[in-house]
């Protein structure tokens, strides 16, 4: 019953936002003082911005998830917590040491193991109008594949100020909606944790960014998103919501033709003009990305490009909400 889950839902809505917001503010000062900064390539003056915010993000996520598990004793929450932590660990290693392109997704396979070992998944894949289909033999492998995919897909959308934090906020909404429709209120609370922490971080990450998430932040967000949709059995809704990031990953990989770090790409997909606007790189060797396609016709400011990403994400999230309604609303 939803009445029994109200305390968990309230905690999930408030606590991650507060923890992430204030811990990020603290981290901005500490990282700046220590010189842990990264260049913002999309500004004319190339300012140095503190990075990574992953420790603040994981603090907001994990503290709340631990409280949720203590309240509910739900193994799904435990599996989501471990998967999220695994994403952070891989990310923080990459932030500090720089992992190779292929190694990151391989290490992220560990994020799917707690879901399998704790048995917090269903081998039934639910389609709108047609119902559920059992895919038990394939689903085991899909779980191991899914966490690296969602984690790295969310990571690839971290291209401009506020892009990834706004993306996570928007894509969490249809997942929350679908889980409420399924009356899985505890798991809905875990999705609210993701939504709330993303808002807390967005307040510092929006244009102009005061801090960057780093791989430790984006991989934690992406791993948690993937774990929630798998444990909650709302996989199709989750995939549709993140379609813009999936498209971005597909464009990038199809043009680069290998897993490689963005930092190792010699020709950037966009060029910053003197007035701060971005224009598509005309060199055919430059990677194809969502941002490069958005500015293919005419130069745009960073804020305008991010707004375009938000609009695409809002549209895909609306489609995901419609799919959830068609699947679980009883007529």
C-alpha positions as CSV (number, residue, x, y, z in Angstrom):
1,X,0.0,0.0,0.0
2,X,1.2,3.5,-0.8
3,X,0.3,4.7,2.7
4,X,3.1,2.4,4.1
5,X,5.6,3.9,1.6
6,X,4.9,7.6,2.3
7,X,7.8,8.0,4.8
8,X,10.2,6.4,2.3
9,X,8.9,8.6,-0.5
10,X,9.2,11.8,1.6
11,X,12.8,10.9,2.6
12,X,13.6,10.1,-1.0
13,X,12.3,13.5,-2.2
14,X,14.1,15.7,0.3
15,X,17.2,14.1,1.7
16,X,19.2,13.5,-1.6
17,X,18.6,17.0,-2.8
18,X,19.9,18.5,0.4
19,X,22.9,16.2,0.8
20,X,23.9,16.5,-2.8
21,X,23.4,20.3,-2.9
22,X,25.4,21.1,0.2
23,X,28.1,18.5,-0.3
24,X,28.7,19.7,-3.9
25,X,29.0,23.3,-2.6
26,X,31.6,22.1,-0.1
27,X,33.4,20.1,-2.8
28,X,33.6,23.1,-5.2
29,X,35.7,24.9,-2.6
30,X,37.9,21.9,-1.8
31,X,38.6,20.9,-5.4
32,X,39.4,24.5,-6.4
33,X,41.8,24.9,-3.5
34,X,43.6,21.6,-4.4
35,X,43.8,22.5,-8.1
36,X,41.6,19.6,-9.2
37,X,40.1,21.4,-12.2
38,X,39.3,20.7,-15.8
39,X,39.1,23.1,-18.7
40,X,35.7,24.1,-20.0
41,X,36.5,23.8,-23.8
42,X,33.1,25.3,-24.8
43,X,33.8,28.8,-23.4
44,X,35.9,31.4,-25.3
45,X,38.2,32.0,-22.3
46,X,38.5,28.2,-21.5
47,X,38.0,28.6,-17.7
48,X,39.1,25.9,-15.3
49,X,36.2,24.3,-13.5
50,X,36.5,22.0,-10.4
51,X,36.0,18.3,-11.1
52,X,34.9,15.6,-10.2
53,X,31.6,16.0,-8.2
54,X,31.1,12.3,-8.0
55,X,31.9,12.0,-4.3
56,X,29.1,14.5,-3.5
57,X,26.7,12.8,-5.8
58,X,27.3,9.3,-4.4
59,X,27.0,10.7,-0.9
60,X,23.5,11.9,-1.6
61,X,22.5,8.7,-3.4
62,X,24.0,6.1,-1.0
63,X,23.0,7.7,2.3
64,X,19.4,7.8,1.2
65,X,19.4,4.4,-0.3
66,X,20.9,2.9,2.9
67,X,18.1,4.6,4.9
68,X,15.5,3.2,2.4
69,X,16.9,-0.3,2.8
70,X,16.9,0.0,6.6
71,X,13.2,1.0,6.5
72,X,12.0,-1.5,3.9
73,X,14.5,-4.4,3.9
74,X,13.9,-4.6,0.2
75,X,16.6,-6.5,-1.7
76,X,15.9,-4.5,-4.8
77,X,17.1,-1.4,-3.0
78,X,20.2,-3.2,-1.9
79,X,21.0,-4.4,-5.5
80,X,20.4,-0.8,-6.8
81,X,22.7,0.6,-4.1
82,X,25.6,-1.9,-4.9
83,X,25.2,-1.2,-8.7
84,X,25.3,2.5,-8.1
85,X,28.4,2.2,-5.9
86,X,30.1,0.1,-8.6
87,X,29.5,2.8,-11.1
88,X,31.0,5.4,-8.8
89,X,34.1,3.3,-8.1
90,X,34.8,2.7,-11.8
91,X,34.2,6.4,-12.4
92,X,36.4,7.7,-9.6
93,X,39.3,5.4,-10.8
94,X,38.9,6.8,-14.3
95,X,38.8,10.4,-12.9
96,X,42.1,9.8,-11.0
97,X,43.9,7.4,-13.4
98,X,42.1,7.5,-16.8
99,X,41.0,4.0,-17.8
100,X,41.1,2.8,-21.4
101,X,37.9,3.1,-23.5
102,X,37.1,-0.7,-23.6
103,X,38.0,-1.3,-19.9
104,X,35.3,1.0,-18.4
105,X,32.3,-0.9,-19.9
106,X,34.0,-4.2,-19.0
107,X,34.4,-3.2,-15.3
108,X,30.8,-1.9,-15.3
109,X,29.6,-5.5,-15.8
110,X,30.1,-5.9,-12.1
111,X,27.1,-3.6,-11.6
112,X,24.7,-6.2,-12.9
113,X,26.0,-9.0,-10.6
114,X,24.1,-7.9,-7.4
115,X,20.9,-7.8,-9.4
116,X,21.5,-11.4,-10.5
117,X,22.9,-12.7,-7.2
118,X,20.1,-11.2,-5.1
119,X,17.4,-12.4,-7.6
120,X,15.9,-8.9,-7.8
121,X,14.7,-9.2,-11.4
122,X,11.9,-10.8,-13.4
123,X,12.6,-12.7,-16.6
124,X,9.4,-11.2,-18.1
125,X,9.7,-8.3,-20.5
126,X,6.5,-6.3,-20.6
127,X,5.2,-4.7,-23.9
128,X,2.4,-2.3,-24.2
129,X,-0.9,-3.8,-25.4
130,X,0.6,-7.3,-25.9
131,X,1.6,-8.1,-22.3
132,X,4.6,-9.9,-20.9
133,X,7.0,-12.3,-22.7
134,X,9.3,-14.6,-20.8
135,X,13.0,-14.3,-22.0
136,X,14.7,-16.0,-19.1
137,X,17.6,-17.5,-21.1
138,X,18.5,-14.1,-22.7
139,X,17.7,-11.9,-19.7
140,X,20.6,-13.0,-17.6
141,X,23.0,-11.7,-20.2
142,X,21.0,-8.6,-20.8
143,X,21.4,-7.6,-17.2
144,X,25.2,-7.9,-17.4
145,X,25.1,-5.9,-20.6
146,X,22.5,-3.3,-19.5
147,X,24.4,-1.6,-16.6
148,X,27.5,-0.8,-18.7
149,X,25.2,0.5,-21.5
150,X,23.1,2.8,-19.4
151,X,26.1,4.0,-17.4
152,X,28.2,4.8,-20.5
153,X,25.2,6.2,-22.4
154,X,24.5,8.7,-19.6
155,X,28.2,9.5,-19.5
156,X,28.3,10.4,-23.2
157,X,25.6,13.1,-22.8
158,X,27.9,14.9,-20.3
159,X,29.0,17.3,-23.0
160,X,27.9,20.8,-22.0
161,X,27.0,22.7,-18.8
162,X,23.9,21.3,-17.2
163,X,23.3,18.7,-19.9
164,X,23.7,15.4,-18.0
165,X,22.1,16.6,-14.7
166,X,19.0,18.0,-16.6
167,X,18.9,14.8,-18.7
168,X,18.8,12.6,-15.6
169,X,16.1,14.7,-14.0
170,X,13.9,14.5,-17.1
171,X,14.5,10.7,-17.8
172,X,13.7,9.8,-14.1
173,X,10.2,11.1,-14.4
174,X,8.7,8.4,-16.7
175,X,10.5,5.7,-14.6
176,X,8.9,7.1,-11.4
177,X,5.5,7.3,-13.2
178,X,5.8,3.7,-14.5
179,X,6.7,2.3,-11.0
180,X,3.8,4.1,-9.4
181,X,1.5,2.6,-12.0
182,X,2.9,-0.9,-11.2
183,X,2.3,0.0,-7.5
184,X,6.0,-0.7,-6.8
185,X,6.2,2.2,-4.4
186,X,9.5,1.3,-2.7
187,X,11.3,1.1,-6.0
188,X,9.5,4.3,-7.1
189,X,11.1,5.9,-4.0
190,X,14.5,4.8,-5.3
191,X,13.8,6.5,-8.6
192,X,12.8,9.6,-6.7
193,X,16.2,9.5,-4.9
194,X,17.9,9.6,-8.4
195,X,15.6,12.5,-9.5
196,X,16.1,14.4,-6.2
197,X,19.9,14.1,-6.2
198,X,20.1,15.2,-9.8
199,X,18.2,18.3,-8.9
200,X,20.6,19.0,-6.1
201,X,23.5,18.7,-8.4
202,X,21.8,20.6,-11.3
203,X,21.7,23.7,-9.1
204,X,25.5,23.8,-9.3
205,X,25.9,22.2,-12.7
206,X,23.5,24.4,-14.8
207,X,25.0,27.0,-17.1
208,X,27.5,28.4,-16.3
209,X,28.7,25.3,-14.4
210,X,30.5,25.8,-11.1
211,X,31.6,22.1,-11.1
212,X,31.7,19.1,-13.4
213,X,30.4,15.6,-12.4
214,X,33.4,13.7,-13.8
215,X,33.0,10.0,-14.7
216,X,32.4,9.2,-11.0
217,X,29.2,11.3,-11.1
218,X,27.9,10.3,-14.6
219,X,28.6,6.6,-14.2
220,X,26.9,6.5,-10.8
221,X,23.9,8.2,-12.2
222,X,23.8,5.9,-15.2
223,X,24.4,2.7,-13.3
224,X,21.6,3.6,-10.8
225,X,19.2,4.4,-13.6
226,X,19.9,1.1,-15.3
227,X,19.6,-0.9,-12.0
228,X,16.2,0.8,-11.2
229,X,14.6,0.0,-14.6
230,X,15.8,-3.6,-14.5
231,X,14.8,-4.3,-10.8
232,X,11.5,-2.4,-11.4
233,X,10.8,-4.3,-14.6
234,X,10.2,-1.1,-16.6
235,X,13.0,-1.7,-19.2
236,X,11.1,-0.4,-22.3
237,X,10.1,2.8,-20.5
238,X,13.7,3.3,-19.4
239,X,15.1,2.8,-22.9
240,X,12.7,5.1,-24.6
241,X,13.3,7.9,-22.1
242,X,17.1,7.9,-22.8
243,X,16.8,7.7,-26.6
244,X,18.7,11.0,-27.2
245,X,21.7,9.7,-25.3
246,X,21.5,6.3,-27.1
247,X,21.5,8.2,-30.4
248,X,24.5,10.3,-29.3
249,X,26.4,7.1,-28.3
250,X,25.5,5.4,-31.6
251,X,26.6,8.4,-33.7
252,X,29.8,8.7,-31.8
253,X,30.7,5.0,-32.0
254,X,29.7,4.7,-35.6
255,X,32.0,7.5,-36.6
256,X,35.0,6.7,-34.3
257,X,34.5,2.9,-34.7
258,X,36.1,2.0,-31.4
259,X,35.7,2.5,-27.7
260,X,38.0,5.4,-26.8
261,X,38.2,8.2,-24.3
262,X,36.8,11.6,-25.3
263,X,40.0,13.1,-24.0
264,X,42.0,11.2,-26.6
265,X,40.0,12.5,-29.6
266,X,42.3,14.9,-31.5
267,X,39.6,16.7,-33.5
268,X,36.7,18.0,-31.5
269,X,33.2,17.7,-33.0
270,X,32.5,21.4,-32.5
271,X,34.4,24.7,-32.7
272,X,34.0,27.6,-30.4
273,X,33.6,31.0,-32.2
274,X,34.9,34.2,-30.8
275,X,31.4,35.2,-29.6
276,X,31.1,32.0,-27.6
277,X,28.7,30.2,-30.0
278,X,29.5,26.7,-31.2
279,X,29.6,25.5,-34.8
280,X,30.0,22.1,-36.3
281,X,33.5,21.0,-37.1
282,X,33.8,20.6,-40.9
283,X,36.7,18.1,-40.8
284,X,35.3,14.7,-41.8
285,X,37.5,13.0,-39.3
286,X,35.7,14.7,-36.4
287,X,33.4,12.5,-34.4
288,X,29.6,12.7,-35.1
289,X,27.8,13.6,-32.0
290,X,24.3,14.9,-31.1
291,X,25.7,18.3,-30.4
292,X,27.5,18.4,-33.8
293,X,24.2,17.5,-35.5
294,X,22.3,20.2,-33.5
295,X,24.7,22.9,-34.7
296,X,25.1,21.5,-38.2
297,X,22.9,24.2,-39.9
298,X,23.9,27.3,-37.9
299,X,26.0,28.3,-34.8
300,X,24.3,28.2,-31.5
301,X,25.1,29.3,-28.0
302,X,25.9,26.7,-25.3
303,X,22.6,27.5,-23.5
304,X,20.6,27.1,-26.8
305,X,22.2,23.7,-27.5
306,X,21.5,22.4,-24.0
307,X,17.9,23.6,-24.3
308,X,17.6,21.6,-27.5
309,X,18.9,18.5,-25.7
310,X,16.3,19.1,-23.0
311,X,13.6,19.4,-25.6
312,X,14.6,16.1,-27.2
313,X,14.8,14.4,-23.8
314,X,11.4,15.8,-22.7
315,X,9.9,14.5,-25.9
316,X,11.4,11.0,-25.5
317,X,10.3,11.0,-21.8
318,X,6.8,11.9,-22.9
319,X,6.8,9.0,-25.2
320,X,8.0,6.8,-22.4
321,X,5.2,8.0,-20.2
322,X,2.7,7.1,-22.9
323,X,4.2,3.6,-23.2
324,X,3.9,3.2,-19.4
325,X,0.3,4.3,-19.5
326,X,-0.5,1.9,-22.4
327,X,1.2,-0.9,-20.5
328,X,-0.1,-0.6,-17.0
329,X,-3.2,1.6,-16.9
330,X,-6.3,-0.6,-16.5
331,X,-9.1,0.5,-18.8
